[in-house]
Amino acid sequence: MHSFTKVFAVLFFMAINPLQAQQLTQTIRGTVIDQITKAPMPGATVMVLGSDPVIGTSTDAHGDFKLANLPLGTYSLKVNFMGFKEIIFPTIQLNSGKEVVLTIPLEENITQIDEFVVTATEKDRTVNDMIQVSGRTFSVEETRKFAAAVNDPGRMAASFSGVTSTDDGNNNISIRGNSPNGLLWRMEGIDIPNPNHFVNPGTSGGGVSILSSQLLANSDFLTGAFPAEYGNALSGAFDLNLRKGNNENREFTIQAGFLGLDLAAEGPIAKNYKGSYLVNYRYSTLSLLSNIGLPLGDFVTNFQDLSFNIYLPTGSKSNITLFGFGGLSDQKGNALKDSLKWESEEDRYGSTFFSNTGAAGIKHSYSLNEANFLQTTVLASGNALGTTSSRLDNNLQFQDRYYNNYSNSKITFSSVLNTKFSAKANLRSGVYVNQLYYNLREDDFEESMQGLQTNINSKGNTQSIQAFSQLNYRAGERLTFNVGLHYLQLLLNNSNSVEPRLSASYVLDEKQRLSFGYGLHSQTQPLGTYFAEQEVNGQIILPNEDLGLSKSHHFVLGYDRSLTSYLRMKVETYYQHLFDVPIKSGADETYSIINQQWTFATDPLVNEGFGKNYGVELTLEQFMHNNLYFLLSTSLYSSKYKTNEDVWRNTAYNGNFNVTLTAGKEYKLKRERVLGLNVRAIYTGGLRTTPINLEESIAKGEEVYYDNLAYTDQNPAYFRTDLRFSLKKNKPKSTRTWALDIQNASNRKNIFGSYFEAMNGEIKTSYQAPLIPILSYRVEF
């Protein structure tokens, strides 16, 4: 009887707690395709590296594969297909909450017998096969793991060589000393508007990214001399790819934290159909952080966004994708109506601000034949933002001080044809046609009028055209060329640019590679700048209506070396010559649009300015190995500009050096728990500023600068350490993660700049963000 009781007890325990005797598993599956034609590759072999006994499979007639019932952990896959280069997909994190679904492109071999064996890895190459220099891929895991990245591509990119953040409160980044406004955003191969919340006019960044990491697949980040398909940008490009939803099982993600609520759902559209949907919604009120005592200001700040990707196969050779995003953000601050509580001029101001952005597109992909792949996209996009600001006078009466309302919308048609001539050569050509609509108004306070004066007031439409063609030619297994031409024209004033592009890479051996790149690049001015108003003899004229494009020559020389299969070193040196840059005309003028970061330039400008950026970058990166990764990025650089003054001056972004260490380690604990520790430390030269003329500022009651001393001051060096702690627990059918991001963990008071305080007639210092903890809880199931 005693033995029966023991057996019953054991069976009862196993019945109520079966997990203790059950190993958790999950599935890795996906599709293997030709890198150029996107055609599926049946019969490719997919193997798990290091498995004993060997775990592997082959792709079916549709190029699909599945590796089921794999124990949870980190995996690397090796993919082979006869006549194509072997590729390794490393560090695939397998959790119980979600299947891993991959798309793996293979590159064709030139010869059946290689001179030497070069095994490509997914981390070594960019998603876009045309990129030879100054480009790197980044993954969703990086946006999640990097300390203080908070799922934001812009903040994540601050870990890369040549990139510096210009403001803790925004994700604006300066690339190789260029203005943040020189950055291009693309999604699914087409240009999109600035995908951020709390956007300022004319900028390419904002306070918070609209795009959730839930939707992103592996994507590319470019920092110079980019191929011919990228246009209307001077500094760099985010080329974002969207992930397809799971087309076999419904999966969900819920995340809640100090930044708000994040909900995602994905799954098959219908039974026995390969189509899928993926939708993400977020809502946040940053005032929650203020409520726990963090000094984020007195503004009530909210945002919400929705993004989606719907994949619809329409046959064996074609598919349709519906994709898009939309974001609403607003901020409101109230003036203090008790004058006894006024401690600064800011206390007398009340303001409202909104920033709304959206884009929705339909993409049709079609394999014309074995050699041609056509992709056609139509995108409707737009943004609207506005600010109203008023000031309490001494009688506690509100006086209007500033007003703007900018509305831009665009319909874009693009068609891109990929042609594979042979294993050695492929051509990509395309055209982008944009129909632009604008409704712009800006009024600013004029002291002499004691009221608002109109700076911009224009409504209408115009068009822009871009076209490109680029040939990728592999002269041998060692040498690859990319030659192309890009054309850009703005029909508003018929300003245009014909831009040659050239890049090449040479493989020295299985571990080393040299690369070179050149490109002429151009960019239109922010639309509001063209419509700046000026009164001459009682008539309103538009002095900037005929402004031309800003242009830049990019030269890059690079060296890559694989120190081990998981450790990589990269060195790049570059020179950029900027010309036709809008400046104020005059031998004593120091203004250049190069330094413009906020709002539209409304002064009369001419295309007579110059700039130059040059430097060297070193990257040492260990991909995840033994549960440890690190990325050491260092840059030494110079960024100068010149006006009619004929003097080379520092730009606002000339910090001269930047060192960033990003690293993380995972510890496997008992009961399917994983502890993650991540750190990012940034040490960079301070941004440049123009000193304030205190006497003139007191006399005018507002900031007046020593323009003849433009950007001669430099903020002290910037240092910041961010930490991220995470605890992940896998359960049957779900993964749960607690995470704590601590931004500026040492609470260092980095100087942002100086400002004139009109209330007491003093120059005061403003600082970057203090220590900010961001706690979140995430469930995937």
C-alpha positions in Angstrom: 0.0 0.0 0.0 2.9 2.3 0.8 4.4 1.7 -2.7 1.1 2.4 -4.4 0.9 5.7 -2.5 4.4 6.7 -3.8 3.6 5.7 -7.4 0.3 7.6 -7.2 2.1 10.7 -5.8 4.6 10.6 -8.6 1.9 10.3 -11.3 -0.2 13.0 -9.6 2.8 15.4 -9.6 3.5 14.7 -13.3 -0.1 15.3 -14.2 -0.3 18.7 -12.5 3.2 19.8 -13.5 4.1 18.0 -16.7 6.6 20.7 -17.8 9.3 19.5 -15.5 9.6 16.3 -17.5 9.1 18.0 -20.9 11.7 19.7 -23.0 10.4 22.8 -24.8 10.8 22.9 -28.5 10.0 25.2 -31.5 10.3 25.4 -35.3 12.6 27.1 -37.7 11.2 27.3 -41.3 11.4 29.5 -44.3 12.1 29.8 -48.0 15.3 29.7 -50.0 15.3 32.0 -53.1 17.6 33.2 -55.9 19.1 36.5 -54.7 18.5 38.3 -58.0 15.3 36.8 -59.5 13.6 36.0 -56.2 12.7 32.6 -57.7 12.3 29.7 -55.1 15.0 27.1 -55.1 13.7 23.5 -54.6 16.2 20.9 -53.5 18.5 23.3 -51.4 19.9 21.7 -48.3 19.5 23.3 -44.9 21.5 22.0 -42.0 21.9 23.0 -38.4 25.6 23.7 -37.7 27.2 21.7 -35.0 24.3 19.2 -34.6 25.2 15.6 -33.7 23.5 13.6 -35.1 23.1 15.9 -38.0 19.8 17.8 -38.2 18.9 19.0 -41.7 16.3 19.0 -44.5 15.8 20.0 -48.1 13.5 22.6 -49.6 10.4 21.4 -51.4 9.0 22.3 -54.8 8.2 25.8 -53.6 11.6 26.4 -52.0 10.2 26.0 -48.5 11.8 24.1 -45.6 10.9 23.2 -42.0 13.0 22.1 -39.0 10.5 21.1 -36.4 10.9 20.2 -32.7 14.2 21.9 -32.1 15.1 22.4 -28.5 15.1 26.1 -27.5 18.4 27.9 -27.9 20.6 29.7 -30.4 21.2 28.1 -33.8 23.2 28.6 -37.0 22.0 27.3 -40.3 24.2 26.3 -43.3 22.4 26.4 -46.7 23.7 24.8 -49.9 22.5 24.6 -53.5 24.6 23.2 -56.4 26.0 26.1 -58.4 25.4 28.7 -55.7 27.5 30.0 -52.8 27.1 28.4 -49.5 25.7 30.7 -46.8 25.6 30.6 -43.1 22.7 32.1 -41.1 24.2 32.6 -37.6 22.7 33.3 -34.1 19.1 32.4 -34.7 17.4 32.8 -31.3 14.7 30.2 -30.9 12.0 30.8 -28.2 8.9 29.0 -27.4 6.6 31.9 -28.0 7.1 32.2 -31.8 8.3 30.2 -34.7 11.3 31.6 -36.7 10.4 32.2 -40.3 13.3 33.1 -42.7 13.8 34.1 -46.3 17.3 33.0 -47.4 18.7 34.4 -50.7 21.6 32.6 -52.4 24.2 34.0 -54.8 25.1 32.1 -57.9 28.7 30.9 -58.4 30.6 32.2 -61.4 32.5 28.9 -61.8 31.7 25.4 -60.6 35.2 25.1 -59.2 36.1 28.1 -57.0 39.6 29.5 -56.7 39.1 29.3 -53.0 36.2 28.7 -50.7 34.5 31.8 -49.4 31.5 31.1 -47.2 29.2 34.1 -46.8 27.4 34.8 -43.6 24.2 36.7 -43.2 25.9 39.3 -41.0 28.8 39.9 -43.3 26.8 41.1 -46.2 24.0 43.6 -46.9 20.5 42.6 -47.9 20.9 44.6 -51.1 23.5 42.8 -53.2 24.4 46.0 -55.0 26.0 47.6 -52.0 29.8 47.3 -52.0 30.9 50.0 -49.5 29.7 51.9 -46.4 26.7 49.6 -45.8 25.8 47.1 -43.1 22.8 45.0 -42.3 21.0 45.2 -39.0 18.5 42.8 -37.5 15.4 43.0 -35.3 17.4 41.4 -32.5 19.8 44.3 -32.5 17.0 46.9 -32.2 15.7 44.9 -29.2 19.0 44.0 -27.5 21.0 47.2 -27.8 20.9 49.2 -24.6 18.7 52.3 -24.9 17.7 51.5 -28.5 14.1 50.9 -27.4 13.2 49.2 -30.7 14.2 52.4 -32.6 16.4 52.1 -35.7 17.6 55.6 -35.4 18.8 55.2 -31.8 20.2 51.8 -32.6 22.3 53.3 -35.4 24.1 55.5 -32.9 26.2 52.3 -32.2 27.7 52.3 -35.7 30.9 53.9 -36.9 30.5 57.4 -38.3 27.2 58.0 -36.6 26.6 60.4 -33.7 23.4 61.4 -32.0 22.7 65.1 -32.0 20.1 65.3 -29.3 19.1 62.8 -26.5 15.5 63.9 -26.8 15.3 62.9 -30.5 16.6 60.1 -32.7 18.3 62.6 -35.1 21.7 61.3 -36.2 24.6 63.0 -38.0 26.4 60.7 -40.4 30.1 61.5 -41.1 29.6 65.1 -40.0 26.6 65.7 -42.3 23.3 67.4 -41.2 20.7 64.9 -39.9 18.4 66.2 -42.6 20.5 64.4 -45.3 19.1 61.0 -44.3 16.8 59.0 -46.6 14.1 56.6 -45.4 13.0 53.8 -47.6 10.6 50.9 -47.0 10.0 47.9 -49.3 12.1 49.6 -52.0 10.3 53.0 -52.1 11.0 56.3 -50.4 8.8 57.1 -47.4 8.2 60.3 -45.3 10.1 60.7 -42.0 8.6 57.7 -40.0 8.8 59.3 -36.5 6.6 60.9 -34.0 7.1 64.5 -32.8 8.7 65.6 -36.1 10.0 69.1 -36.6 9.7 70.8 -40.0 12.3 69.8 -42.5 13.9 67.1 -40.4 14.5 63.4 -40.9 14.2 62.4 -37.2 11.9 62.8 -34.3 11.2 61.9 -30.7 10.0 58.3 -31.1 10.0 55.9 -34.1 6.6 55.1 -35.6 7.9 51.7 -36.8 7.8 48.9 -34.3 10.5 46.3 -34.5 7.6 43.8 -34.7 7.4 44.5 -38.4 11.0 44.8 -39.4 13.0 42.1 -41.2 16.8 42.3 -41.7 17.4 45.8 -43.3 20.3 47.9 -44.5 21.9 51.1 -43.2 24.1 53.1 -45.6 26.6 55.8 -44.7 28.0 57.0 -48.0 28.7 56.4 -51.7 25.5 54.4 -52.1 24.4 52.7 -55.3 22.4 54.4 -58.0 19.0 53.3 -56.8 19.3 55.6 -53.8 18.7 59.3 -54.5 17.7 62.6 -53.0 20.0 62.2 -50.0 23.4 63.5 -49.0 24.4 61.6 -45.9 22.9 58.1 -45.6 19.9 55.8 -45.9 17.8 53.5 -43.9 16.6 50.8 -46.4 13.9 49.0 -44.4 12.4 45.6 -45.2 9.2 44.3 -43.6 8.7 40.9 -42.2 6.0 38.6 -43.5 3.5 37.3 -40.9 3.4 33.7 -40.0 1.3 32.0 -42.7 0.7 28.8 -40.8 -0.1 29.7 -37.2 -1.6 32.7 -35.4 0.8 34.5 -33.1 0.5 37.5 -30.8 2.8 39.8 -28.8 1.8 42.1 -26.0 4.2 44.5 -24.4 3.4 47.0 -21.6 5.7 49.5 -20.0 6.5 53.1 -19.2 6.4 53.9 -22.9 2.9 52.5 -23.3 1.1 49.5 -24.7 2.3 47.6 -27.8 0.1 44.9 -29.4 0.9 42.8 -32.4 -0.9 40.0 -34.2 0.0 37.8 -37.2 -1.2 34.7 -38.9 -2.5 33.0 -42.1 -5.3 34.7 -44.0 -7.0 31.5 -45.0 -6.5 27.8 -44.6 -4.2 26.2 -47.2 -3.2 29.6 -48.5 0.3 31.0 -48.3 -0.9 34.6 -47.6 -0.4 36.2 -44.2 -1.0 39.4 -42.2 1.0 41.2 -39.6 -0.4 44.2 -37.7 1.0 46.2 -34.9 -0.6 49.0 -32.7 1.0 51.1 -30.0 -0.4 53.7 -27.6 1.6 55.7 -25.2 1.5 58.7 -22.9 5.0 59.9 -21.9 3.4 61.8 -19.1 3.5 58.5 -17.1 7.3 59.0 -16.8 6.7 62.6 -15.5 4.3 61.2 -12.9 7.0 59.1 -11.3 9.2 62.2 -10.9 11.4 62.2 -14.0 12.2 65.8 -15.2 10.8 65.5 -18.7 9.1 68.9 -18.7 5.6 70.1 -18.0 4.1 69.0 -21.3 1.4 66.5 -21.7 2.7 64.2 -24.4 0.9 61.4 -26.2 1.4 59.2 -29.3 -0.1 56.2 -31.0 0.6 54.4 -34.3 -0.5 51.5 -36.4 1.6 49.6 -39.0 0.8 46.6 -41.1 2.2 44.2 -43.8 -0.2 41.9 -45.7 1.2 39.3 -48.1 -1.0 37.9 -50.8 0.4 35.3 -53.2 -1.4 35.5 -56.6 0.1 32.6 -58.3 3.4 30.7 -58.6 5.1 33.7 -60.2 3.5 36.8 -58.5 2.4 38.3 -55.3 0.8 41.5 -53.9 1.9 43.2 -50.7 -0.1 45.8 -48.8 1.9 47.7 -46.3 1.9 51.0 -44.4 2.1 52.9 -41.2 0.4 55.8 -39.5 1.3 57.8 -36.4 -0.4 60.5 -34.4 1.5 62.5 -31.8 0.7 65.7 -29.8 2.1 67.8 -27.0 0.5 70.5 -24.9 2.0 72.9 -22.4 0.2 75.5 -20.3 1.5 78.8 -19.2 1.7 79.6 -15.5 -1.1 82.1 -14.8 0.4 83.2 -11.5 3.1 85.6 -12.2 4.6 85.1 -8.8 5.6 81.6 -9.9 7.5 82.7 -13.0 11.1 81.7 -12.8 12.0 81.8 -16.5 10.6 83.2 -19.7 9.3 79.7 -20.6 6.8 79.8 -17.7 4.9 82.6 -19.6 4.4 80.5 -22.7 1.6 78.1 -23.6 1.7 76.0 -26.7 0.1 73.1 -28.6 1.9 70.9 -31.1 0.8 68.0 -33.3 2.7 65.8 -35.7 0.9 63.2 -37.9 2.5 61.0 -40.5 1.3 58.1 -42.6 1.9 56.0 -45.7 0.1 53.1 -47.4 1.3 51.2 -50.4 0.6 48.3 -52.7 3.4 46.4 -54.2 3.2 43.9 -57.1 6.1 41.5 -57.6 6.2 39.4 -60.8 8.7 36.9 -62.2 8.5 37.6 -65.9 10.7 34.6 -66.7 13.8 32.9 -65.3 15.9 36.0 -65.9 13.6 39.0 -65.2 11.9 40.1 -62.0 9.6 43.2 -62.0 8.5 45.1 -58.9 5.9 47.8 -59.2 4.7 49.9 -56.2 2.2 52.7 -55.7 2.5 54.6 -52.4 0.3 57.4 -50.9 1.9 59.2 -48.1 1.8 62.5 -46.2 2.5 64.4 -43.0 0.9 67.3 -41.2 2.3 69.1 -38.3 1.6 72.4 -36.5 2.5 74.6 -33.6 0.6 77.4 -31.8 2.4 79.4 -29.2 1.3 82.3 -27.1 2.8 84.4 -24.3 1.3 86.0 -21.2 2.1 89.7 -20.9 2.4 91.6 -17.6 -1.4 92.0 -17.6 -1.8 88.2 -17.9 -3.2 88.5 -21.4 -2.2 86.1 -24.1 -0.4 87.4 -27.1 0.2 85.2 -30.2 3.9 84.5 -30.7 4.2 81.8 -33.3 2.0 79.7 -35.6 2.8 77.1 -38.2 0.8 74.5 -40.0 2.5 72.4 -42.6 0.8 69.8 -44.7 2.6 67.7 -47.4 1.2 64.7 -49.3 2.6 62.6 -52.0 1.6 59.9 -54.5 4.6 57.8 -55.7 4.7 55.4 -58.5 7.8 53.2 -58.9 8.7 50.3 -61.2 12.0 48.4 -60.9 13.2 45.6 -63.2 15.9 43.1 -62.1 17.5 41.3 -65.0 19.9 38.4 -64.6 22.1 38.2 -67.7 24.3 35.4 -66.3 26.0 34.3 -63.1 28.4 37.2 -63.6 26.1 40.1 -64.5 22.8 41.5 -63.4 21.1 44.8 -64.1 18.6 46.7 -62.0 16.8 49.7 -63.5 13.9 51.8 -62.3 11.9 55.0 -62.2 10.2 56.9 -59.4 7.5 59.5 -60.2 6.2 61.7 -57.4 3.2 63.9 -57.4 3.6 66.4 -54.5 1.0 68.4 -52.8 1.7 71.1 -50.2 -0.1 73.6 -48.0 2.4 75.6 -45.9 1.9 78.4 -43.5 4.3 80.0 -40.9 3.8 83.2 -38.9 6.4 84.5 -36.5 6.3 87.4 -34.0 7.7 90.7 -35.2 8.7 93.0 -32.4 8.3 96.2 -34.4 4.7 95.2 -35.4 3.9 93.7 -32.0 2.2 91.0 -33.9 2.6 88.0 -36.2 4.3 88.4 -39.6 3.9 85.8 -42.3 7.1 84.0 -43.4 5.6 81.2 -45.5 2.1 81.0 -47.1 1.8 78.7 -50.1 -0.5 76.0 -51.4 -0.1 74.0 -54.6 1.4 70.9 -56.2 4.5 69.9 -58.1 6.3 66.8 -59.3 9.7 65.2 -59.0 11.2 62.4 -61.1 14.0 59.9 -60.3 15.4 57.3 -62.6 18.4 54.9 -62.2 20.2 52.0 -63.8 23.0 50.0 -62.2 25.0 47.0 -63.4 26.5 44.5 -61.0 29.3 42.6 -62.7 31.5 39.9 -61.1 34.7 39.7 -63.2 35.7 36.7 -61.2 35.3 35.2 -57.8 37.6 37.9 -56.4 36.5 41.1 -58.2 33.0 42.7 -58.3 32.0 46.0 -59.9 28.9 48.1 -59.5 28.4 50.9 -62.1 25.3 53.0 -62.2 23.7 56.3 -63.0 21.0 58.2 -61.1 18.8 61.2 -62.3 16.9 63.5 -60.1 14.7 66.4 -61.2 12.3 68.7 -59.3 9.8 70.2 -61.7 8.9 73.1 -59.3 11.9 74.9 -60.7 13.4 72.3 -63.1 16.5 71.8 -60.9 18.2 68.5 -61.8 21.2 66.3 -61.4 22.8 63.5 -63.4 24.8 61.4 -60.9 27.4 58.7 -61.8 28.0 56.0 -59.2 30.8 53.4 -59.1 31.9 50.8 -56.5 34.2 47.8 -56.5 35.3 45.1 -54.1 38.3 42.7 -54.4 38.6 39.6 -52.3 42.3 39.1 -51.3 41.7 35.7 -49.8 39.0 33.9 -47.8 39.4 36.4 -44.9 40.2 39.8 -46.5 38.4 42.2 -48.8 39.2 45.6 -50.3 36.5 48.0 -51.5 36.2 51.4 -53.2 33.2 53.6 -53.8 32.5 56.9 -55.6 29.2 58.7 -56.1 27.8 62.1 -56.9 24.7 62.7 -54.8 22.1 65.5 -54.6 19.2 66.5 -52.5 16.2 68.9 -52.9 15.7 71.5 -50.3 12.9 71.1 -47.7 9.7 72.4 -49.5 9.0 75.2 -47.1 12.4 76.8 -47.9 11.3 77.4 -51.6 8.3 79.4 -50.4 10.0 81.8 -47.9 8.4 85.2 -48.4 10.1 88.6 -48.7 8.4 92.0 -49.1 10.1 94.2 -51.7 8.6 97.6 -52.6 5.3 96.5 -51.2 5.1 93.3 -53.1 5.6 89.7 -51.8 8.3 87.7 -53.7 9.7 84.2 -53.2 13.5 84.7 -53.3 14.2 80.9 -52.9 11.8 79.6 -55.5 14.6 78.9 -57.9 17.1 77.3 -55.5 19.0 74.4 -57.0 19.9 71.0 -55.5 22.6 70.6 -52.8 25.3 68.2 -54.1 28.1 66.1 -52.8 30.9 63.9 -54.2 31.5 60.8 -52.0 34.8 58.9 -52.0 35.3 55.8 -49.9 38.1 53.2 -49.4 37.5 50.2 -47.2 39.2 47.1 -45.8 37.4 44.1 -44.2 39.0 41.2 -42.4 37.4 38.2 -40.8 39.6 37.5 -37.8 37.6 34.4 -37.0 34.2 32.9 -38.1 32.5 35.2 -35.6 34.9 38.2 -35.2 35.2 40.9 -37.9 37.3 44.1 -38.4 36.5 46.8 -40.8 38.3 50.0 -41.7 36.9 52.8 -43.9 38.3 56.2 -44.9 36.3 58.7 -46.8 36.2 62.2 -48.3 33.0 64.1 -49.2 33.0 67.4 -51.1 29.7 69.3 -50.8 28.9 72.1 -53.3 25.9 74.2 -54.5 24.9 74.4 -50.8 22.3 77.2 -50.0 23.9 80.0 -48.0 23.2 83.7 -47.3 24.8 85.8 -49.9 27.5 88.3 -48.7 31.1 88.5 -47.7 30.3 88.8 -44.0 27.5 86.1 -43.9 28.2 82.8 -42.1 24.8 81.1 -42.5 24.7 77.8 -44.4 21.8 75.3 -44.6 24.4 72.6 -43.7 23.8 73.6 -40.1 20.0 73.8 -40.2 18.4 71.2 -38.1 15.1 72.6 -37.0 12.4 74.5 -39.0 12.6 75.8 -42.5 15.2 78.3 -43.6 13.2 81.5 -44.5 16.0 83.9 -45.4 16.9 84.6 -49.0 19.6 82.0 -50.1 21.9 81.2 -53.0 23.6 78.0 -54.1 27.1 79.2 -53.5 28.2 77.3 -50.4 30.7 74.5 -49.9 31.4 71.8 -47.4 33.9 69.0 -46.8 33.8 65.9 -44.5 36.7 63.5 -44.2 37.7 60.9 -41.7 38.6 57.3 -40.9 36.5 54.7 -39.1 37.3 51.4 -37.4 34.8 48.7 -36.5 35.6 45.6 -34.5 32.5 43.4 -34.1 31.9 40.0 -32.6 28.7 38.4 -33.6 26.9 36.4 -30.9 29.4 33.6 -29.8 29.3 31.8 -26.5 26.3 34.0 -25.7 28.5 37.2 -26.0 28.5 39.9 -28.6 30.2 43.3 -28.8 30.6 46.1 -31.3 33.4 48.7 -31.0 33.0 51.7 -33.3 35.5 54.4 -33.5 35.7 57.5 -35.8 38.1 60.4 -36.3 36.7 63.0 -38.6 36.5 66.7 -39.6 33.4 68.5 -40.9 33.8 72.1 -42.3 31.8 74.5 -44.4 32.4 77.7 -46.3 30.2 80.7 -47.4 31.0 83.8 -49.5 33.1 84.8 -46.5 35.7 82.4 -48.0 36.6 81.0 -44.6 36.4 77.3 -43.7 34.5 77.0 -40.4 33.5 74.0 -38.3 30.0 72.8 -38.9 27.6 72.3 -36.0 28.3 68.6 -36.1 32.1 68.6 -36.1 32.8 66.7 -32.9 36.1 65.4 -34.4 35.9 62.0 -32.7 33.5 59.3 -31.5 34.0 56.0 -29.6 31.1 53.7 -28.9 31.1 50.3 -27.3 28.0 48.2 -27.4 28.1 44.7 -25.8 25.9 42.1 -24.3 26.0 38.7 -22.5 23.3 36.1 -22.0 23.3 33.7 -19.1 21.2 30.5 -19.2 19.5 29.9 -15.9 17.5 27.0 -14.7 13.9 26.3 -15.8 14.3 27.8 -19.3 15.2 31.3 -18.0 17.8 33.5 -19.8 19.3 36.6 -18.1 20.5 39.3 -20.5 23.0 42.1 -19.6 23.6 44.8 -22.2 25.6 48.0 -22.1 26.4 50.9 -24.5 29.0 53.5 -23.7 29.4 56.6 -25.9 32.3 59.1 -25.7 32.2 61.7 -28.4 33.4 65.3 -29.1 30.9 68.0 -28.3 28.8 69.7 -30.9 29.8 73.2 -32.1 27.8 76.3 -31.1 27.8 80.1 -31.8 28.3 82.3 -28.8 25.5 84.6 -27.6 25.9 88.4 -27.6 24.6 89.2 -24.1 24.4 93.0 -24.5 22.5 92.8 -27.7 20.2 90.1 -26.3 19.4 92.2 -23.3 18.6 95.2 -25.5 16.3 93.2 -27.8 14.9 90.9 -25.2 15.7 87.8 -27.2 18.8 85.8 -28.2 21.3 87.6 -30.5 24.4 85.7 -31.6 27.9 86.7 -32.7 27.4 85.6 -36.3 31.0 86.5 -37.1 32.0 83.8 -34.5 29.8 81.1 -35.9 30.4 77.6 -34.4 33.7 78.7 -32.8 32.6 77.3 -29.4 32.4 73.6 -28.7 30.4 71.8 -26.0 32.4 69.6 -23.6 32.9 66.0 -24.7 29.8 64.0 -24.4 29.8 60.8 -22.3 26.9 58.5 -21.7 26.4 54.9 -20.5 23.2 53.0 -21.1 22.3 49.7 -19.5 19.7 47.0 -20.3 18.7 44.1 -18.1 16.3 41.4 -19.3 15.0 38.2 -17.9 13.3 35.9 -20.4 11.3 32.8 -19.4 10.2 30.3 -22.0 7.0 28.4 -21.2 5.0 26.0 -23.4 3.6 28.1 -26.3 4.8 31.5 -24.8 7.8 33.6 -24.0 7.8 36.2 -21.3 10.4 38.9 -20.9 11.0 41.5 -18.3 13.3 44.3 -19.4 14.7 47.4 -17.7 16.5 50.0 -19.9 18.4 52.6 -17.9 19.4 55.5 -20.2 22.3 57.7 -19.0 22.9 55.3 -16.1 25.5 57.6 -14.4 23.1 60.6 -14.7 25.9 62.6 -16.3 24.9 66.2 -17.1 25.9 66.5 -20.7 25.6 70.0 -22.0 23.2 70.6 -24.9 23.9 74.3 -25.3 23.4 77.8 -24.0 20.4 80.1 -24.2 19.5 83.6 -23.2 17.0 83.9 -20.3 15.2 87.1 -21.0 13.5 87.3 -17.5 16.8 87.9 -15.6 19.1 88.8 -18.5 21.5 85.9 -18.1 23.0 83.2 -20.3 22.1 79.8 -19.0 23.0 76.3 -19.9 20.7 73.6 -21.1 21.4 69.9 -20.6 20.7 66.6 -22.3 18.5 63.9 -20.9 19.1 62.8 -17.3 18.9 59.2 -16.0 15.7 57.6 -17.4 14.6 54.1 -16.4 12.2 52.4 -18.9 10.6 49.2 -17.6 8.6 46.8 -19.9 7.0 43.4 -19.8 6.6 41.4 -23.0 4.6 38.2 -23.8 4.9 36.3 -27.1 2.4 33.5 -27.7 
